[in-house]
C-alpha cells in the first residue's frame, strides 16, 4: 500500500545536519546539489512519538478506538512480532520525477557555471540565517551570539510511504492519527521554530486522506 505524504513548514524549521562552517554555527541537512530534505529515519521517529501521544490521549479519555492497532508492531519498536512494515523514505522538495529533474538541472548548471553557482548558492534559495544571543539583565552576553540556518516557512517536503503486510490496512488508523497529530519537528521548537502540517493520501485510487480514515474509524 502506497501513501503520498506532504509535510509543510508552517514556520522556519531547523533540520540539523550536525555540521557547521566559518559562516554558520548550525547548518541544515541538504543533498549534494544544495536542496534541503527531511531524512526519512528522523521523520519516522517523529511519527512514532506522535503515535504514542495519540495512544496516551486514548488512555486518558477512555476512547478505545484511539488505541486500535499495535503501535510498536507498526514501527518495529522493541519487537519482531507481526509482518506489517512501514517504509519511510527521505522527503524531498518535489515528487520523485520532478526531484530527479531538479537534480539534473542543478547538476548541469553547477557544472556549466562552476565558479558562479555552488550548492551553497542553491541552498540560499530555500533557507535563511537566523541569529540569537543570550541576554543578561537586558544586555547581550559577550560571546553568546549564535546563528543557524533554517528552511524557510512554506517549504513543502514530499514522499511516498509504503505500508506492507497482509494486515497493513488494519494499521491505517493509527498511522493516520499519528500523521494528523504531528505538529512540530526540528530544533528550537520552544523558540518559535519547527511548526509543521502533515497530510497523507492513499494512492490506491480512492484518494482517501488522513481525515477520511480518521472520520471513518471514529464513526
Secondary structure, DSSP 8 states (H G I E B T S, - for coil): -EEEEEEEESS-BB-B-S---SS-SS-B-B-TTS-B-B-HHHHHHHHHHHHHHHHHHHHHHT-GGGG-S-HHHHTT-S---SS-EEE---BBSS-HHHHHHHHHHHHHHHHHTTTT--HHHHHTTTEEEEEE--EETTEE-TT--EEEEEE-TT-EEEEEEEEESTTGGGGHHHHHHHHHH--B-SB-GGGT--BEEEEEEETTTT--BHHHHHHHHH-
